[in-house]
């Protein structure tokens, strides 16, 4: 996507559905996913005449909490506006949103760019609004029609608008990842894109190098240069698709300019199957929306005591937690990033660390916990196609397993095999470990007999070893491990085999 002639300019709009029990302006429930269509509605979210909105206090608090976490200024007065547009998914003909006075503004977060350097992305605004309904399109024979499900209509929605200082598709992806981490850590939203709880819409333009500047959050031309218009991409279903959609769109724009075509401001949709953006419509401007103050909602005042109370909900965020793991436990940046990517994983790590710390110093305990979670647990999760947060391995048995491995009570392969069996068959790990230790004790007492059996049953391998093929010993050790179901000490088995074969 590098081009010596053009700069890439990206602003990202992210919509997050808030974790509240009721909708933004009515008491209807928000958990609409997989519910029967149009069963969680009332006159307010259906936009019926005479129905009046009542703002959801908790939704506003969560919006403010996100603003605090992203270093924003918090508005002292909350003003709602009407944003007019006419689609079937918006029964009132307008969306209750915010325009000139968003709740949160002028914030920023830091990401790492593709070279690993810190890069600050500015946040223009974070404001509160209501979600729209869901349209589904159908066809029967030659007849095409659309159906509307209003269960989603009115769900609290937080919109986060970045400043246009994102310079690559990679940075946009990392920024979206960081926003999702923050809202999950703060329990603002589950931000599950497959369920529509998070949506990303990049605004992209390309400008000739040296002929534009960013001033007061706006892209301005230098001299008589005419700015190229931007395009907005919608229907992006995953964060990885954000990167792909931007890369495609930048290549499309450059190709059109280089072939002499004129770019137009437009809205495009991302087609994941085709891996390309598709024209949808000419892009609306703020004037097209005919914003006006919402007359049915009074101005809401936010005091310093409100900010202080909401600030108490802040928790240690991923970047802070990652830096603490590096500093306090000497974990690598990679391991720390993996462990803090998900709040539940970091909680699990810290519980396992606490248990192991009763037997080891904190740095060794941290390294052991990290190795097992990012190694065996993640590997088994991927192999079995189980979400890492659904594995739910009890802390005490896993700690016991790790300690027995550290004391060479069981081999690494045996320990991982027990862990896999426990997860796959949902069997108590303690019981499996106890059985394995008993098997080891029995096999330890019978190791001489087992080795004699292996030597007797593998005459060719024995002959090859005695004729100088030293590598054959590995095969014979494997046979011992097979007979002992992996419970024997392979080093001890190797020494005993060599002793007997050379005797």
Residue pairs with C-beta under 8 A, 6 or more apart in sequence:
1 8
1 168
1 169
1 247
1 250
1 251
3 206
3 254
4 209
5 208
5 209
6 206
6 207
6 208
6 209
6 254
6 257
7 167
7 206
7 207
7 208
7 209
7 212
8 167
8 168
8 169
8 204
8 206
8 246
8 250
9 164
9 166
9 167
9 204
9 205
9 206
9 207
9 212
9 219
9 230
10 164
10 166
10 167
10 168
10 169
10 171
10 172
10 202
10 203
10 204
10 246
11 124
11 161
11 162
11 163
11 164
11 166
11 202
11 203
12 161
12 162
12 166
12 172
12 175
12 176
12 200
12 201
12 202
12 203
12 242
13 159
13 160
13 161
13 162
13 200
13 201
13 202
13 203
13 232
14 159
14 160
14 162
14 176
14 179
14 198
14 199
14 200
14 201
15 131
15 157
15 158
15 159
15 160
15 198
15 199
15 200
15 201
16 66
16 157
16 158
16 159
16 160
16 179
16 183
16 188
16 189
16 191
16 197
16 198
17 30
17 131
17 155
17 156
17 157
17 158
17 189
17 196
17 197
17 198
18 30
18 58
18 59
18 62
18 63
18 155
18 156
18 157
18 158
18 188
18 189
19 62
19 187
19 188
19 189
19 190
20 30
20 56
20 58
20 59
20 62
20 156
21 29
21 30
21 58
22 28
22 29
22 30
22 56
23 29
23 30
23 44
23 45
23 56
23 130
23 153
23 154
23 155
23 156
24 53
24 55
24 56
24 59
24 96
24 128
24 129
24 130
24 131
24 154
24 155
24 156
24 157
25 44
25 45
25 53
25 54
25 55
25 56
25 96
25 130
25 154
26 42
26 44
26 45
26 51
26 53
26 54
26 154
27 42
28 40
28 41
28 42
28 44
28 45
28 154
29 40
30 155
30 156
32 40
32 149
32 151
32 152
32 155
33 195
33 196
35 151
37 147
37 149
37 150
37 151
38 149
38 150
38 151
39 151
40 151
41 150
41 151
41 153
42 51
43 50
43 51
44 51
44 52
44 53
44 54
44 154
45 130
45 150
45 153
45 154
46 91
46 150
46 153
47 90
47 91
47 92
47 93
47 153
48 91
52 296
53 96
53 294
53 296
53 297
55 80
55 297
55 300
56 156
59 128
59 156
60 78
60 103
60 128
60 300
61 310
62 156
62 158
62 186
62 188
63 103
63 104
63 126
63 127
63 128
63 158
64 74
64 103
64 104
64 302
64 306
64 307
64 310
65 186
65 188
65 310
65 311
65 313
65 314
66 104
66 126
66 158
66 160
66 182
66 183
66 186
66 188
67 73
67 74
67 103
67 104
67 107
67 126
68 74
68 307
68 310
68 311
68 314
69 182
69 186
69 314
69 317
70 104
70 107
70 108
70 109
70 123
70 126
70 160
70 179
70 182
71 107
71 108
71 109
71 123
72 104
72 105
72 106
72 107
72 123
72 126
73 104
73 105
73 106
73 107
74 103
74 104
74 302
74 307
75 101
75 102
75 103
75 104
75 105
75 302
76 301
76 302
76 303
77 101
77 299
77 300
77 301
77 302
78 98
78 101
78 103
78 128
78 299
78 300
78 301
78 302
79 98
79 100
79 101
79 293
79 294
79 299
80 96
80 97
80 98
80 128
80 293
80 294
80 297
81 96
81 97
81 98
81 99
81 100
81 291
81 292
81 293
81 294
82 94
82 95
82 96
82 97
82 291
82 292
82 293
82 294
83 94
83 95
83 96
83 97
83 99
83 129
83 289
83 291
84 93
84 94
84 289
84 290
84 291
84 292
85 93
85 94
85 95
85 284
85 288
85 289
86 93
87 132
87 135
88 133
88 135
88 146
88 148
89 132
89 133
89 134
89 135
89 148
89 153
90 132
90 133
91 133
91 150
91 153
95 129
95 130
95 132
96 129
96 130
96 294
96 297
97 127
97 128
97 129
97 130
97 159
98 127
98 128
98 129
99 286
99 291
100 291
102 125
102 126
102 127
103 126
103 127
103 128
103 302
104 123
104 125
104 126
104 127
105 123
105 124
105 125
105 126
106 122
106 123
106 124
107 122
107 123
107 126
108 120
108 121
108 122
108 123
109 120
109 121
109 123
109 175
109 178
109 179
109 182
110 118
110 119
110 120
110 121
110 319
111 118
111 119
111 121
111 171
111 174
111 175
111 178
112 118
112 119
112 174
113 119
113 168
113 170
113 171
113 174
114 168
114 170
114 171
119 171
120 165
121 162
121 163
121 165
121 166
121 171
121 175
122 162
122 163
122 165
122 217
123 160
123 161
123 162
123 163
124 161
124 162
124 163
124 217
125 159
125 160
125 161
126 158
126 159
126 160
126 161
127 158
127 159
127 161
128 156
128 157
128 158
128 159
129 157
129 158
129 159
130 153
130 154
130 155
130 156
130 157
131 152
131 153
131 154
131 155
131 156
131 157
132 152
132 153
133 148
133 149
133 150
133 151
133 152
133 153
134 148
134 149
134 151
134 152
134 196
135 146
135 147
135 148
136 146
136 147
136 148
136 149
137 144
137 145
137 146
138 144
138 145
138 146
138 147
139 145
152 196
158 188
158 189
160 179
162 175
163 214
163 217
164 203
164 214
164 217
164 218
164 219
165 214
166 172
166 175
168 246
169 242
169 243
169 244
169 246
169 247
169 250
170 243
172 202
172 242
172 243
172 246
173 239
173 240
173 242
173 243
176 200
176 239
176 242
177 239
178 318
180 191
180 198
180 239
181 317
181 318
181 341
181 342
181 343
182 188
182 317
182 318
183 189
183 191
183 198
184 190
184 191
184 342
184 343
185 315
185 317
185 318
185 343
186 313
186 314
186 315
186 317
189 197
189 198
190 197
191 197
191 198
192 198
193 199
193 200
193 237
193 238
193 239
194 237
194 238
199 236
200 236
200 239
200 242
201 232
201 233
201 234
201 236
202 232
202 233
202 236
202 242
202 245
202 246
202 249
203 230
203 231
203 232
204 230
204 231
204 232
204 233
204 246
204 249
204 250
204 253
205 219
205 227
205 228
205 229
205 230
205 231
205 253
206 228
206 250
206 253
206 254
206 257
207 219
207 227
207 228
208 225
210 222
211 221
211 222
211 223
211 225
212 219
212 220
212 221
212 222
212 225
212 227
213 219
213 220
213 222
214 220
219 227
220 227
221 227
228 253
228 257
228 263
229 263
229 264
229 265
229 266
229 283
230 265
230 283
231 249
231 253
231 263
231 265
231 266
231 267
231 268
231 277
231 283
232 266
232 267
232 268
232 283
233 245
233 246
233 249
233 267
233 268
233 269
233 270
233 277
234 267
234 268
234 269
234 270
234 280
235 269
235 270
235 271
236 242
236 245
236 270
237 270
237 272
241 270
241 272
244 270
244 275
245 270
245 277
248 275
248 276
248 277
249 268
249 277
252 276
252 277
253 263
256 263
257 263
264 282
265 282
265 283
266 279
266 280
266 281
266 282
266 283
267 280
267 281
267 282
267 283
267 284
268 277
268 278
268 279
268 280
269 277
269 278
269 280
270 276
270 277
270 278
271 277
271 278
316 324
318 340
318 341
318 346
319 340
321 336
321 340
321 346
322 333
322 336
322 337
322 339
322 340
323 336
325 331
325 335
325 336
325 339
325 340
325 366
326 332
326 333
326 336
328 362
328 366
329 353
329 362
329 363
329 366
329 367
329 370
330 363
330 366
330 367
331 339
331 366
331 367
331 370
335 370
335 374
338 345
338 374
338 378
339 345
339 346
339 349
339 370
339 373
339 374
340 346
342 388
342 389
344 389
345 373
345 388
345 389
348 373
348 395
349 369
349 370
349 373
351 395
352 369
352 372
352 373
352 395
352 398
352 399
353 362
353 365
353 366
353 369
355 395
355 396
355 399
356 365
356 368
356 369
356 399
356 402
356 403
357 365
359 365
359 403
360 368
360 406
368 402
368 406
369 402
372 398
372 402
376 415
376 416
376 419
377 388
377 391
377 393
377 419
378 388
380 386
380 391
380 416
380 419
380 420
380 423
381 387
381 388
381 391
381 423
383 420
384 420
384 423
384 424
386 423
391 423
393 419
393 422
393 423
393 429
394 429
396 430
397 422
397 428
397 429
397 430
397 433
398 419
398 429
400 430
400 433
401 410
401 415
401 418
401 419
401 429
401 433
402 415
404 410
404 415
404 433
404 437
405 411
405 412
405 415
408 489
409 437
409 440
410 418
410 433
410 436
410 437
410 440
410 487
411 486
411 487
411 489
411 490
413 486
414 436
414 486
414 487
417 486
418 429
418 432
418 433
418 436
419 429
421 427
421 432
422 428
422 429
422 432
436 487
439 484
439 485
439 487
440 484
440 487
440 488
443 450
443 484
443 487
443 488
444 488
447 480
447 484
447 488
447 492
447 493
447 496
448 496
450 480
450 483
450 484
450 488
451 480
451 493
451 496
451 497
451 500
452 500
453 483
454 476
454 479
454 480
454 483
454 497
455 462
455 476
455 497
455 500
455 501
457 479
458 475
458 476
458 479
461 472
461 475
461 476
462 472
462 476
462 501
464 472
465 472
465 473
465 476
465 501
466 501
473 494
473 497
473 498
473 501
476 497
477 490
477 493
477 494
477 497
480 488
480 490
480 493
480 497
481 488
481 490
481 493
